[in-house]
Amino acid sequence: MRQNNADMFQVVRALFPHTKNVVYFNSASYGPFSTALQEAIYNNIRIRMAADYDDSHDAFTTQEQLRSDYAQLIGAHKREIGIGLNTSFGLNIAAFGLPLQQGDEILVSDIEFPALVYTFRAAAERQGLKLQFVPSRNRFFDIDELQKKISPRSKVLAISWVQFFNGYKNDLHTLSKICREHDLYFVVDGIQGMGVEPIDVHKLGIDIFASGCQKWMLSPQGCGFFYLSDRIRNQISPPFMSWLGTDWNMKFSNLFKYDQPYFDSARRFELGYYAVLNLMGMKASVELFKQLGIHNIQQHNYQLIDRLTAYLDDSSYYTITSSRDHKHRSSIITFTCPDYRPLQKKLLAEKIIVVPREGSIRVSVHFFNNDVDIERLIHVLKEWERKHG
Ligand SMILES: Cc1ncc(COP(=O)(O)O)c(C=O)c1O
């Protein structure tokens, strides 16, 4: 079984041409493209260039498929999934659509990625809400501090699944329990875990889950999806609306009908006609995740990270800045050293693609990476330590 998995990962790696030239450890910023994605997008370009048949329904079929694929990947129903443009799309539905009143409080982390904070800040300014920042401890989200901040006016907890700069995976299970106890809407920015960490949004009682697909989901920039639970859907007033948010039953023969029912699904919150090339790319990418299985991907990535961690632990020069607690690990590992910025430049020069984030070097490991990639990274780190340590 283990061997089969290794073979499977080897086969999929071959679909990523960049692996011949660079060691890519930066999926937490943007994912590289596969030849499968390229073919899917080229195919759509060929169809549109030929322009000899009406392919508009292909987009509807692809959307249907994508809704059910993302639903399967996160443990949701298809009707709870909508296709958006990025993470912010779903976060905006939450911030501007949830039934909140003047004086209500939104709980957010004080080390959150700005996408979530700015969206809720704008909603707060418009609706007279208050952002309550939960102080972090050692740059990790702190549940005791969260408990202290909860008040009778608290209405929403909005938080990243995995922290972008150190890979800290929040304990959604405990957070969910707290949300239920205090009757808080539970909003999760899922982009840094989506595709590399298993999740069951139903079991976790998440109300809104938003994710772009440009990072770990290896899809074009400008792609994303959102989950709105059945429980919450009808409580949200759409912050925007489009003709495709209503159910035409796929009959577009009388477009002067203005009393169409809204979709009784998350589709109601989608916005007009689709970025079809992106949809085709998303579909090709999502297939890879279905084939490999998220659990297998997680194990694969963790094994590679363990090799790196073993080296970093042995070194007195480097310090791991990610959490060491198994519960909070993810496919992002970060470490630092006195001169981490020149080191990051050196790594780039060696064609090892990593980024600096908030005082550390961030290494994001994905399913196309292998042992050789990790060994190359360790080799450069060792040399650097020898010269500068
Ligand atoms: C946690 C997190 N949320 C959101 C985003 C991006 O938001 P969007 O997809 O809306 O551009 C990023 C990274 O770019 C991120 O790390």
The ligand as a Tripos MOL2 file, in Angstrom:
@<TRIPOS>MOLECULE
LIG
   16    16     1     0     0
SMALL
NO_CHARGES

@<TRIPOS>ATOM
      1 C1         -4.9520   32.8230    5.1950 C.3       1 LIG1
      2 C2         -5.1130   33.5020    3.8690 C.ar      1 LIG1
      3 N1         -6.3110   33.9680    3.5110 N.ar      1 LIG1
      4 C3         -6.5200   34.5570    2.3310 C.ar      1 LIG1
      5 C4         -5.4900   34.7090    1.4320 C.ar      1 LIG1
      6 C5         -5.7500   35.3260    0.0910 C.3       1 LIG1
      7 O1         -7.0780   35.7920   -0.0520 O.3       1 LIG1
      8 P1         -7.6960   35.8510   -1.5160 P.3       1 LIG1
      9 O2         -7.7820   34.4400   -2.0010 O.co2     1 LIG1
     10 O3         -9.0300   36.4720   -1.3220 O.co2     1 LIG1
     11 O4         -6.7900   36.7110   -2.3280 O.co2     1 LIG1
     12 C6         -4.2000   34.2770    1.7770 C.ar      1 LIG1
     13 C7         -3.0010   34.4280    0.9140 C.2       1 LIG1
     14 O5         -2.8970   35.1090   -0.0710 O.2       1 LIG1
     15 C8         -4.0290   33.6500    3.0270 C.ar      1 LIG1
     16 O6         -2.8260   33.1760    3.3870 O.3       1 LIG1
@<TRIPOS>BOND
     1     1     2 1
     2     2     3 ar
     3     2    15 ar
     4     3     4 ar
     5     4     5 ar
     6     5     6 1
     7     5    12 ar
     8     6     7 1
     9     7     8 1
    10     8     9 2
    11     8    10 1
    12     8    11 1
    13    12    13 1
    14    12    15 ar
    15    13    14 2
    16    15    16 1
@<TRIPOS>SUBSTRUCTURE
     1 LIG1         1 GROUP 0 **** ****
